[in-house]
Amino acid sequence: MKTIKVTLNSIDKVKNFVNAISKFDSDFDLVSGRYVIDAKSIMGIFSLDLSKPIELTIHDDKAFDHVAGTLKDFIVE
């Protein structure tokens, strides 16, 4: 299990993020404070505070590099 920070500060970014991450069979969670939601749930994402970066947890270590490459536009350092 690995985590990276992503920013989803617009409606278009959320839609593009969900479309990109839904192509993977792995499980992903978004963690914001004490809230943990399924990263493939567009409704769940809109329930979070999107003004700050959010932690993306990738549960499949083998897929990490491929996922990180696909989501490079959303990743923040």
C-alpha positions in Angstrom: 0.0 0.0 0.0 1.4 3.4 -1.1 0.1 6.9 -0.8 0.5 10.0 -2.9 -1.0 13.5 -2.7 -3.4 14.7 -5.4 -5.2 17.9 -6.1 -8.8 17.8 -7.4 -9.8 21.5 -7.1 -12.2 21.7 -10.0 -15.2 19.8 -11.4 -13.3 18.9 -14.6 -10.3 17.6 -12.6 -12.6 15.4 -10.5 -14.3 14.0 -13.7 -11.0 13.4 -15.4 -9.5 11.8 -12.3 -12.4 9.4 -11.9 -12.3 8.4 -15.6 -8.6 7.8 -15.3 -8.6 5.8 -12.1 -11.7 3.7 -13.1 -9.6 2.0 -15.8 -7.6 0.2 -13.1 -8.9 -3.0 -11.3 -7.0 -2.1 -8.1 -8.6 -0.6 -5.0 -8.0 3.1 -4.3 -9.0 5.3 -1.3 -9.0 9.1 -0.9 -8.2 10.2 2.6 -9.1 13.7 3.8 -8.8 14.2 7.5 -10.9 11.5 9.1 -12.8 10.7 6.0 -11.9 7.8 3.7 -13.8 7.3 0.5 -13.6 5.1 -2.6 -11.5 7.0 -5.2 -13.7 5.8 -8.0 -16.8 7.4 -6.5 -17.5 10.8 -8.0 -20.2 11.5 -5.4 -17.8 10.5 -2.6 -15.1 12.8 -3.9 -17.5 15.8 -4.0 -18.2 15.2 -0.3 -14.6 16.0 0.5 -12.9 19.4 1.0 -11.3 19.8 -2.4 -9.6 23.1 -1.7 -6.6 21.2 -0.2 -4.5 18.3 -1.5 -5.9 14.8 -0.7 -4.0 11.6 0.0 -4.6 8.8 -2.6 -4.0 5.3 -1.2 -3.1 2.7 -3.8 -3.6 -0.8 -2.4 -1.7 -2.6 -5.2 2.0 -1.9 -5.0 2.7 -3.6 -8.3 0.4 -1.1 -10.1 1.9 2.0 -8.4 4.2 3.1 -11.2 1.6 2.7 -13.8 -1.1 4.5 -11.7 1.3 7.3 -10.8 2.2 7.8 -14.5 -1.5 7.9 -15.5 -2.3 10.4 -12.7 0.7 12.6 -13.1 -1.5 15.7 -13.9 -3.2 15.4 -10.5 -0.1 14.6 -8.3 1.3 17.4 -6.1 4.7 17.2 -4.3 
